[in-house]
């Protein structure tokens, strides 16, 4: 039986985790587009690592 979470679940969890930090960064004055691009990169990187492990 495969114990890996579904890809959609991984994307949601990774996006939420990165989104919390992004919200803080925007509140501190970071450009929202820069914060969004960092969030997307972080979420995709986390999912890629999750697929390998």
LINMO-V265680 format. One record per backbone hydrogen bond with DSSP energy under -0.5 kcal/mol. CO is the residue of the C=O (numbers start at 0). NH is the residue of the N-H. E is the energy in kcal/mol with one decimal. If there is no record, write none. Layout:
BEGIN
co | nh | e
CO | NH | E
CO | NH | E
END
This chain:
BEGIN
co | nh | e
5 | 9 | -2.3
6 | 10 | -2.4
7 | 11 | -2.3
8 | 12 | -2.5
9 | 13 | -2.6
10 | 14 | -2.5
11 | 15 | -2.4
12 | 16 | -2.3
13 | 17 | -2.4
14 | 18 | -2.3
15 | 19 | -1.6
16 | 20 | -1.1
17 | 21 | -2.2
18 | 22 | -2.5
19 | 23 | -1.7
20 | 24 | -2.4
21 | 25 | -2.6
22 | 26 | -2.1
23 | 27 | -1.4
24 | 29 | -2.3
25 | 28 | -1.5
30 | 34 | -2.4
31 | 35 | -2.4
32 | 36 | -2.1
33 | 37 | -2.1
34 | 38 | -2.2
35 | 39 | -2.5
36 | 40 | -2.3
37 | 41 | -2.6
38 | 42 | -2.6
39 | 43 | -2.4
40 | 44 | -2.5
41 | 45 | -2.4
42 | 46 | -2.1
43 | 47 | -2.4
44 | 48 | -2.4
45 | 49 | -2.3
46 | 50 | -2.0
47 | 51 | -1.5
48 | 52 | -2.5
END
